[in-house]
């Protein structure tokens, strides 16, 4: 069984598999366009829980996600 942890709480440098995306249609659509969807592995590059954006890498794409999304 997989443990669900918000992306903002993952340690920097760790790779994790996305289990679900909580949010509205706009959030899901935006993340899908970035290649981030359930089943995909992403690497958390940097970020502090509850302080500023979280930078993630999905494939060759690196992007910053706001606190509300991460």
Secondary structure, 3 states (H helix, E strand, C coil): CCCCCCHHHCCCCCEEECCCCCCCHHHHHHHHHCCCCCCCEEEEEEEECCEEEEEEEECCEEEEECCCCC
